[in-house]
């Protein structure tokens, strides 16, 4: 089992940047595929970016390609989401999640961190 804690959210003006962090407990962080998700008010939770166990493979939602960058540091049990050129439509609660290699679904979720982008 792994516990996830996000941080780094906040209020930023459009065009600004933020870096989210997700720290995982336990010694098995490197065995999990990881992802960032977000949920805006009145909308369903959606995938933002994913990264494989080694960090060598990443994927992004079309809406954030070229603006967001996902990375991980397995030695620090931490995953990051660097967000640049933020837009008001990026406003949402951002969650990190962990998916065991043998599973298709994300099993562990953080509590979320609020990102608000003002116009």
DSSP file (Angstrom, degrees, kcal/mol; ACC not computed):
  #  RESIDUE AA STRUCTURE BP1 BP2  ACC     N-H-->O    O-->H-N    N-H-->O    O-->H-N    TCO  KAPPA ALPHA  PHI   PSI    X-CA   Y-CA   Z-CA
    1    1 A X              0   0    0      0, 0.0     2,-0.4     0, 0.0    27,-0.2   0.000 360.0 360.0 360.0 149.5    0.0    0.0    0.0
    2    2 A X        -     0   0    0     24,-0.1     2,-0.4    96,-0.1   107,-0.1  -0.993 360.0-148.3-135.7 141.8    1.1    3.6   -0.7
    3    3 A X        -     0   0    0     -2,-0.4    22,-2.3   105,-0.1     2,-0.4  -0.915  16.0-156.2-108.9 137.9   -0.1    6.9    0.6
    4    4 A X  E     -A   24   0A   0     -2,-0.4   107,-0.5   105,-0.4     2,-0.4  -0.929   9.7-172.8-120.1 135.4    0.1    9.9   -1.6
    5    5 A X  E     -A   23   0A   0     18,-2.0    18,-2.6    -2,-0.4     2,-0.2  -0.971   9.4-158.1-131.8 118.1    0.3   13.6   -0.6
    6    6 A X  E     +A   22   0A   0     -2,-0.4     2,-0.3    16,-0.2    16,-0.2  -0.584  17.3 164.4 -90.6 154.6    0.1   16.4   -3.1
    7    7 A X  E     +A   21   0A   0     14,-2.0    14,-2.6    -2,-0.2   106,-0.1  -0.965  39.5  71.2-155.9 168.2    1.4   20.0   -2.6
    8    8 A X        +     0   0    0     -2,-0.3    11,-0.3     1,-0.3    14,-0.0   0.360  60.7 132.6 104.6  -5.1    2.2   23.0   -4.6
    9    9 A X        +     0   0    0     12,-0.1     2,-0.3     9,-0.1    -1,-0.3  -0.179  22.7 120.6 -71.2 172.2   -1.2   24.2   -5.6
   10   10 A X  E     -d  115   0B   0    104,-0.8   106,-2.8   103,-0.1     2,-0.5  -0.988  60.3 -50.1 164.1-167.1   -2.4   27.8   -5.3
   11   11 A X  E     +d  116   0B   0     -2,-0.3     2,-0.3   104,-0.2   106,-0.2  -0.877  53.9 165.0-103.1 128.9   -3.6   30.9   -7.0
   12   12 A X  E     -d  117   0B   0    104,-2.6   106,-2.4    -2,-0.5     2,-0.1  -0.984  34.9-111.3-142.5 150.8   -1.8   32.1  -10.1
   13   13 A X  E >   -d  118   0B   0     -2,-0.3     3,-2.2   104,-0.2    73,-0.2  -0.469  50.8 -82.0 -79.0 154.8   -2.5   34.6  -12.9
   14   14 A X  T 3  S+     0   0    0    104,-2.5    73,-0.2     1,-0.3    -1,-0.1  -0.279 120.1  30.3 -54.8 137.8   -3.0   33.4  -16.4
   15   15 A X  T 3  S+     0   0    0     71,-3.2    70,-0.6     1,-0.3    -1,-0.3   0.265  99.4 116.2  91.8 -10.9    0.3   32.8  -18.1
   16   16 A X    <   -     0   0    0     -3,-2.2    70,-2.3    70,-0.2     2,-0.3  -0.087  57.1-123.3 -83.2-175.2    2.0   31.9  -14.9
   17   17 A X        +     0   0    0     67,-0.2     2,-0.3    68,-0.2    67,-0.2  -0.928  20.9 179.0-132.7 153.2    3.6   28.7  -13.7
   18   18 A X  E     - B   0  83A   0     65,-2.2    65,-3.3    -2,-0.3     2,-0.5  -0.979  16.7-146.4-145.0 153.4    3.2   26.2  -10.8
   19   19 A X  E     - B   0  82A   0     -2,-0.3     2,-0.3   -11,-0.3    63,-0.2  -0.976  14.5-158.8-123.5 119.5    5.0   23.0   -9.9
   20   20 A X  E     - B   0  81A   0     61,-2.6    61,-2.1    -2,-0.5     2,-0.4  -0.696   5.9-159.9 -91.8 146.5    3.0   20.3   -8.1
   21   21 A X  E     -AB   7  80A   0    -14,-2.6   -14,-2.0    -2,-0.3     2,-0.4  -0.941   8.4-164.6-124.2 149.8    4.6   17.6   -6.1
   22   22 A X  E     -AB   6  79A   0     57,-2.4    57,-2.3    -2,-0.4     2,-0.5  -0.947   9.2-163.7-134.5 112.2    3.3   14.2   -5.0
   23   23 A X  E     -AB   5  78A   0    -18,-2.6   -18,-2.0    -2,-0.4     2,-0.4  -0.838   7.2-155.0-101.4 131.6    5.2   12.4   -2.2
   24   24 A X  E     -A    4   0A   0     53,-2.9   -20,-0.2    -2,-0.5     2,-0.1  -0.833   7.1-136.9-107.6 141.4    4.6    8.7   -1.7
   25   25 A X        +     0   0    0    -22,-2.3     3,-0.3    -2,-0.4   -22,-0.0  -0.468  62.7  38.1 -85.0 165.1    5.1    6.8    1.5
   26   26 A X  S    S-     0   0    0      1,-0.2     3,-0.3    -2,-0.1    -2,-0.1  -0.131  88.5 -84.3  88.0 177.2    6.7    3.4    1.5
   27   27 A X  S    S+     0   0    0      1,-0.2     3,-0.2     2,-0.1    -1,-0.2   0.310 108.5  72.1-105.8   6.0    9.6    1.7   -0.3
   28   28 A X    >   +     0   0    0     -3,-0.3     3,-2.1   -27,-0.2     4,-0.3   0.154  52.3 118.8-113.0  20.3    7.8    0.6   -3.4
   29   29 A X  G >  S+     0   0    0     -3,-0.3     3,-1.8     1,-0.3    -1,-0.2   0.872  72.9  59.6 -53.5 -40.5    7.2    3.9   -5.2
   30   30 A X  G 3  S+     0   0    0      1,-0.3    -1,-0.3    -3,-0.2    -2,-0.1   0.597  95.9  63.4 -69.0  -9.5    9.3    2.8   -8.2
   31   31 A X  G <  S+     0   0    0     -3,-2.1    70,-0.9     2,-0.1     2,-0.4   0.497  91.5  82.7 -90.9  -3.1    7.0   -0.2   -8.8
   32   32 A X  E <  S-E  100   0B   0     -3,-1.8     2,-0.3    -4,-0.3    68,-0.2  -0.842  71.6-137.3-106.6 135.3    4.0    2.0   -9.5
   33   33 A X  E     -E   99   0B   0     66,-2.5    66,-3.4    -2,-0.4     2,-0.3  -0.678  36.0-151.9 -74.2 144.3    3.0    3.7  -12.7
   34   34 A X  E     -EF  98  51B   0     17,-2.5    17,-2.7    -2,-0.3     2,-0.3  -0.829  18.2-178.9-126.0 158.6    1.9    7.2  -11.8
   35   35 A X  E     -EF  97  50B   0     62,-2.1    62,-2.2    -2,-0.3     2,-0.4  -0.997  22.5-135.1-153.0 157.3   -0.5    9.9  -13.0
   36   36 A X  E     +EF  96  49B   0     13,-3.0    12,-3.0    -2,-0.3    13,-1.6  -0.944  27.9 178.6-109.7 136.3   -1.9   13.3  -12.5
   37   37 A X  E     -EF  95  47B   0     58,-3.0    58,-2.9    -2,-0.4     2,-0.3  -0.880   9.0-158.1-129.9 162.0   -5.6   13.9  -12.8
   38   38 A X  E     -EF  94  46B   0      8,-2.5     8,-2.9    -2,-0.3     2,-0.4  -0.994   6.9-161.5-143.8 152.8   -7.8   16.9  -12.4
   39   39 A X  E     -E   93   0B   0     54,-2.2    54,-2.3    -2,-0.3     2,-0.2  -0.956   9.1-162.6-136.8 116.7  -11.4   17.7  -11.6
   40   40 A X    >   -     0   0    0      4,-0.4     3,-2.3    -2,-0.4    52,-0.1  -0.583  44.6 -75.7 -90.6 158.0  -13.0   21.0  -12.3
   41   41 A X  T 3  S+     0   0    0      1,-0.3    -1,-0.1    -2,-0.2     3,-0.1  -0.294 118.9   6.6 -56.3 129.9  -16.3   22.1  -10.8
   42   42 A X  T 3  S+     0   0    0      1,-0.3     2,-0.3    -3,-0.1    -1,-0.3   0.527 113.7  99.9  77.2   5.1  -19.2   20.3  -12.4
   43   43 A X  S <  S-     0   0    0     -3,-2.3    -1,-0.3     1,-0.0     2,-0.1  -0.830  75.2-104.6-122.6 161.2  -16.9   18.1  -14.5
   44   44 A X        -     0   0    0     -2,-0.3    -4,-0.4     1,-0.1     2,-0.2  -0.434  47.0 -91.0 -78.0 156.1  -15.7   14.6  -14.3
   45   45 A X        -     0   0    0     -6,-0.2     2,-0.3    -2,-0.1    -6,-0.2  -0.466  50.9-167.7 -66.5 138.1  -12.2   13.8  -13.2
   46   46 A X  E     -F   38   0B   0     -8,-2.9    -8,-2.5    -2,-0.2     2,-0.2  -0.947  24.2-105.4-133.2 149.8   -9.8   13.6  -16.2
   47   47 A X  E     +F   37   0B   0     -2,-0.3   -10,-0.3   -10,-0.2     3,-0.1  -0.521  31.2 175.7 -72.7 138.0   -6.3   12.4  -16.8
   48   48 A X  E     -     0   0B   0    -12,-3.0    13,-2.5     1,-0.4     2,-0.3   0.772  63.6 -17.5-106.0 -49.6   -3.7   15.1  -17.3
   49   49 A X  E     -FG  36  60B   0    -13,-1.6   -13,-3.0    11,-0.2    -1,-0.4  -0.988  54.9-158.6-159.8 150.3   -0.4   13.2  -17.6
   50   50 A X  E     -FG  35  59B   0      9,-2.1     9,-1.8    -2,-0.3     2,-0.3  -0.928   3.5-168.0-132.6 158.9    1.0    9.8  -16.9
   51   51 A X  E     -FG  34  58B   0    -17,-2.7   -17,-2.5    -2,-0.3     7,-0.2  -0.996  19.9-124.6-147.4 141.3    4.5    8.4  -16.3
   52   52 A X        -     0   0    0      5,-2.2     3,-0.5    -2,-0.3   -20,-0.1  -0.167  41.0 -88.2 -82.4-178.9    5.8    4.9  -16.2
   53   53 A X  S    S+     0   0    0      1,-0.3   -21,-0.2   -22,-0.1    21,-0.1   0.851 126.2  37.5 -61.5 -38.5    7.8    3.3  -13.4
   54   54 A X  S    S-     0   0    0    -23,-0.1    -1,-0.3    19,-0.0    20,-0.1   0.649 108.1-118.5 -87.8 -14.9   11.2    4.3  -14.6
   55   55 A X  S    S+     0   0    0     -3,-0.5    -2,-0.1     2,-0.2    17,-0.1   0.516  83.6 115.0  89.7   6.1   10.1    7.7  -15.9
   56   56 A X        +     0   0    0      1,-0.1     2,-0.4    -5,-0.0    -3,-0.0   0.673  69.3  50.7 -85.1 -16.6   11.1    6.9  -19.5
   57   57 A X        +     0   0    0      2,-0.0    -5,-2.2     0, 0.0     2,-0.3  -0.983  64.8 170.2-127.4 127.0    7.6    7.0  -20.9
   58   58 A X  E     -G   51   0B   0     -2,-0.4     2,-0.3    -7,-0.2    -7,-0.2  -0.907  11.0-167.6-130.0 158.6    5.1    9.9  -20.5
   59   59 A X  E     -G   50   0B   0     -9,-1.8    -9,-2.1    -2,-0.3     2,-0.3  -0.985   5.8-162.0-144.4 155.3    1.8   10.8  -21.9
   60   60 A X  E     -G   49   0B   0     -2,-0.3   -11,-0.2   -11,-0.2     2,-0.1  -0.968  26.4-108.2-138.3 149.7   -0.3   14.0  -21.8
   61   61 A X    >>  -     0   0    0    -13,-2.5     3,-1.7    -2,-0.3     4,-1.0  -0.494  38.5-117.0 -67.1 147.7   -3.9   15.1  -22.4
   62   62 A X  T 34 S+     0   0    0      1,-0.3     3,-0.4     2,-0.2    -1,-0.1   0.838 112.1  63.4 -57.3 -33.4   -4.1   17.2  -25.6
   63   63 A X  T 34 S+     0   0    0      1,-0.2    -1,-0.3     3,-0.0   -15,-0.0   0.677 112.3  33.5 -69.1 -17.0   -5.2   20.2  -23.6
   64   64 A X  T X> S+     0   0    0     -3,-1.7     3,-2.3   -16,-0.2     4,-2.2   0.456  82.4 128.8-118.3  -2.9   -1.9   20.4  -21.7
   65   65 A X  T 3< S+     0   0    0     -4,-1.0     4,-0.1    -3,-0.4    -3,-0.0  -0.282  80.8  14.8 -57.2 134.2    0.7   19.2  -24.3
   66   66 A X  T 34 S+     0   0    0      2,-0.4    -1,-0.3     1,-0.1     3,-0.1   0.288 125.9  60.2  85.4 -11.5    3.5   21.6  -24.6
   67   67 A X  T <4 S+     0   0    0     -3,-2.3    17,-1.8     1,-0.2     2,-0.3   0.696  97.9  51.7-115.8 -33.6    2.6   23.4  -21.4
   68   68 A X  E  <  -C   83   0A   0     -4,-2.2    -2,-0.4    15,-0.2     2,-0.4  -0.783  59.6-165.7-108.8 150.9    2.8   20.7  -18.7
   69   69 A X  E     -C   82   0A   0     13,-2.3    13,-3.0    -2,-0.3     2,-0.4  -0.977   5.0-157.1-139.0 124.8    5.7   18.3  -17.9
   70   70 A X  E     +C   81   0A   0     -2,-0.4     2,-0.3    11,-0.2    11,-0.2  -0.795  23.1 156.7-100.0 141.9    5.5   15.2  -15.7
   71   71 A X  E     -C   80   0A   0      9,-1.6     9,-3.1    -2,-0.4     2,-0.3  -0.956  21.2-152.1-153.2 168.8    8.5   13.7  -14.1
   72   72 A X  E     -C   79   0A   0     -2,-0.3     2,-0.5     7,-0.3     7,-0.2  -0.993  11.5-154.4-147.3 153.3    9.5   11.6  -11.1
   73   73 A X  E > > -C   78   0A   0      5,-3.2     5,-1.8    -2,-0.3     3,-1.3  -0.890  10.0-171.8-127.0  98.1   12.4   11.0   -8.8
   74   74 A X  G > 5S+     0   0    0     -2,-0.5     3,-0.6     1,-0.3   -44,-0.2   0.785  84.4  61.4 -65.4 -26.5   12.3    7.5   -7.5
   75   75 A X  G 3 5S+     0   0    0      1,-0.2    -1,-0.3    -3,-0.1   -46,-0.0   0.777 113.2  37.4 -68.3 -24.8   15.1    8.1   -5.0
   76   76 A X  G < 5S-     0   0    0     -3,-1.3    -1,-0.2     2,-0.2    -2,-0.2   0.320 105.9-125.3-106.8   5.5   12.9   10.8   -3.4
   77   77 A X  T < 5 +     0   0    0     -3,-0.6   -53,-2.9    -4,-0.4     2,-0.4   0.884  69.1 130.5  52.6  40.7    9.6    8.9   -3.8
   78   78 A X  E   < -BC  23  73A   0     -5,-1.8    -5,-3.2   -55,-0.2     2,-0.3  -0.971  44.2-165.2-134.5 140.0    8.3   12.0   -5.5
   79   79 A X  E     -BC  22  72A   0    -57,-2.3   -57,-2.4    -2,-0.4     2,-0.3  -0.911  16.0-158.5-117.5 150.0    6.4   12.8   -8.7
   80   80 A X  E     -BC  21  71A   0     -9,-3.1    -9,-1.6    -2,-0.3     2,-0.4  -0.880  16.3-161.0-127.8 156.6    6.1   16.3  -10.2
   81   81 A X  E     -BC  20  70A   0    -61,-2.1   -61,-2.6    -2,-0.3     2,-0.6  -0.880  12.4-161.5-135.8 106.1    3.9   18.2  -12.6
   82   82 A X  E     -BC  19  69A   0    -13,-3.0   -13,-2.3    -2,-0.4     2,-0.5  -0.784  11.8-167.5 -87.2 120.8    5.5   21.4  -13.9
   83   83 A X  E     +BC  18  68A   0    -65,-3.3   -65,-2.2    -2,-0.6     2,-0.3  -0.945  10.8 170.9-116.1 123.8    2.7   23.6  -15.3
   84   84 A X        +     0   0    0    -17,-1.8   -67,-0.2    -2,-0.5   -68,-0.2  -0.805  58.6  26.7-125.1 167.8    3.5   26.6  -17.5
   85   85 A X  S    S-     0   0    0    -70,-0.6    -1,-0.2    -2,-0.3   -68,-0.2   0.896  84.5-160.5  47.3  47.6    1.4   29.0  -19.6
   86   86 A X        -     0   0    0    -70,-2.3   -71,-3.2   -73,-0.2     2,-0.3  -0.248   8.1-159.0 -64.8 145.4   -1.5   28.4  -17.2
   87   87 A X    >   -     0   0    0    -73,-0.2     3,-2.3    -3,-0.1     4,-0.2  -0.843  31.7-110.3-120.7 156.7   -5.0   29.2  -18.4
   88   88 A X  G >  S+     0   0    0     -2,-0.3     3,-1.8     1,-0.3    29,-0.4   0.841 117.5  63.6 -55.3 -32.1   -8.2   29.8  -16.5
   89   89 A X  G 3  S+     0   0    0      1,-0.3    -1,-0.3    27,-0.1   -49,-0.0   0.566  88.3  69.7 -72.3  -5.9   -9.5   26.5  -17.8
   90   90 A X  G <  S+     0   0    0     -3,-2.3    -1,-0.3     2,-0.0     2,-0.2   0.523  70.8 121.0 -83.0  -6.1   -6.7   24.7  -16.0
   91   91 A X    <   +     0   0    0     -3,-1.8     2,-0.3    -4,-0.2    25,-0.2  -0.407  40.5 106.5 -61.4 125.1   -8.5   25.6  -12.7
   92   92 A X  E    S- H   0 115B   0     23,-2.0    23,-2.7    -2,-0.2     2,-0.6  -0.970  75.9 -80.1-178.5 170.2   -9.3   22.4  -10.9
   93   93 A X  E     -EH  39 114B   0    -54,-2.3   -54,-2.2    -2,-0.3     2,-0.5  -0.865  48.5-147.2 -88.2 127.6   -8.4   20.1   -8.0
   94   94 A X  E     -EH  38 113B   0     19,-3.1    19,-2.1    -2,-0.6     2,-0.4  -0.843  15.7-171.1-103.7 132.0   -5.3   18.1   -9.1
   95   95 A X  E     -E   37   0B   0    -58,-2.9   -58,-3.0    -2,-0.5     2,-0.4  -0.920  13.6-147.0-120.2 143.8   -4.8   14.6   -7.8
   96   96 A X  E     -E   36   0B   0     -2,-0.4    14,-2.2   -60,-0.2     2,-0.3  -0.843  21.9-173.3-103.6 153.0   -1.9   12.2   -8.1
   97   97 A X  E     -EI  35 109B   0    -62,-2.2   -62,-2.1    -2,-0.4     2,-0.4  -0.983  16.6-141.6-146.4 153.1   -2.5    8.5   -8.3
   98   98 A X  E     -EI  34 108B   0     10,-2.3     9,-2.1    -2,-0.3    10,-1.8  -0.952   9.5-165.7-121.0 135.9   -0.6    5.3   -8.3
   99   99 A X  E     -E   33   0B   0    -66,-3.4   -66,-2.5    -2,-0.4     7,-0.2  -0.964  21.9-129.2-122.3 115.4   -1.3    2.2  -10.5
  100  100 A X  E >   -E   32   0B   0     -2,-0.5     3,-2.0     5,-0.3   -68,-0.2  -0.303  27.4-115.4 -58.2 147.8    0.4   -1.1   -9.7
  101  101 A X  T 3  S+     0   0    0    -70,-0.9    -1,-0.1     1,-0.3   -69,-0.1   0.780 113.7  51.5 -59.0 -28.9    2.1   -2.6  -12.7
  102  102 A X  T 3  S+     0   0    0      2,-0.0     2,-0.3     0, 0.0    -1,-0.3   0.463 101.2  76.7 -89.8   0.0   -0.3   -5.6  -12.8
  103  103 A X    <   -     0   0    0     -3,-2.0     4,-0.1     1,-0.1    -4,-0.0  -0.780  62.5-152.3-113.2 154.7   -3.4   -3.5  -12.7
  104  104 A X  S    S+     0   0    0     -2,-0.3     2,-0.3     2,-0.1    -1,-0.1   0.658  79.9  63.4 -92.8 -19.6   -5.2   -1.5  -15.3
  105  105 A X  S    S-     0   0    0     -5,-0.0     2,-0.4    -7,-0.0    -5,-0.3  -0.751  90.3-105.6-109.3 153.1   -6.8    1.0  -12.9
  106  106 A X        -     0   0    0     -2,-0.3    -7,-0.3    -7,-0.2     3,-0.1  -0.630  35.0-177.2 -74.3 128.5   -5.3    3.5  -10.5
  107  107 A X        +     0   0    0     -9,-2.1     2,-0.4    -2,-0.4    -8,-0.2   0.788  59.1  50.3-101.2 -33.0   -5.6    2.1   -7.0
  108  108 A X  E     -I   98   0B   0    -10,-1.8   -10,-2.3  -105,-0.0     2,-0.3  -0.911  63.1-174.5-118.3 137.9   -4.2    4.8   -4.7
  109  109 A X  E     -I   97   0B   0     -2,-0.4  -105,-0.4   -12,-0.2   -12,-0.2  -0.952  17.8-132.8-131.7 145.9   -5.1    8.5   -4.7
  110  110 A X        -     0   0    0    -14,-2.2  -105,-0.2    -2,-0.3     3,-0.1  -0.270  34.2-105.3 -82.7-179.9   -4.0   11.6   -2.9
  111  111 A X        -     0   0    0   -107,-0.5  -106,-0.1     1,-0.2   -16,-0.1   0.619  61.9-116.8 -85.8 -13.5   -6.3   14.1   -1.3
  112  112 A X        -     0   0    0    -16,-0.1     2,-0.4     1,-0.1   -17,-0.2   0.081  15.5-124.4  96.8 152.5   -5.9   16.7   -4.0
  113  113 A X  E     - H   0  94B   0    -19,-2.1   -19,-3.1  -106,-0.1     2,-0.3  -0.999  25.0-121.1-136.3 135.4   -4.5   20.2   -4.3
  114  114 A X  E     - H   0  93B   0     -2,-0.4  -104,-0.8   -21,-0.2     2,-0.5  -0.582  23.1-171.5 -82.0 130.8   -6.4   23.2   -5.6
  115  115 A X  E     -dH  10  92B   0    -23,-2.7   -23,-2.0    -2,-0.3     2,-0.5  -0.991   5.0-176.3-118.8 123.9   -5.0   25.1   -8.6
  116  116 A X  E     -d   11   0B   0   -106,-2.8  -104,-2.6    -2,-0.5     2,-0.6  -0.984   6.5-166.7-124.5 124.1   -6.8   28.3   -9.5
  117  117 A X  E     -d   12   0B   0     -2,-0.5     2,-0.3   -29,-0.4  -104,-0.2  -0.944  10.7-153.7-113.1 118.7   -5.8   30.4  -12.5
  118  118 A X  E      d   13   0B   0   -106,-2.4  -104,-2.5    -2,-0.6   -30,-0.1  -0.649 360.0 360.0 -93.4 148.3   -7.2   33.9  -12.7
  119  119 A X              0   0    0     -2,-0.3    -1,-0.1  -106,-0.2  -106,-0.1   0.444 360.0 360.0 -89.8 360.0   -7.8   35.7  -15.9
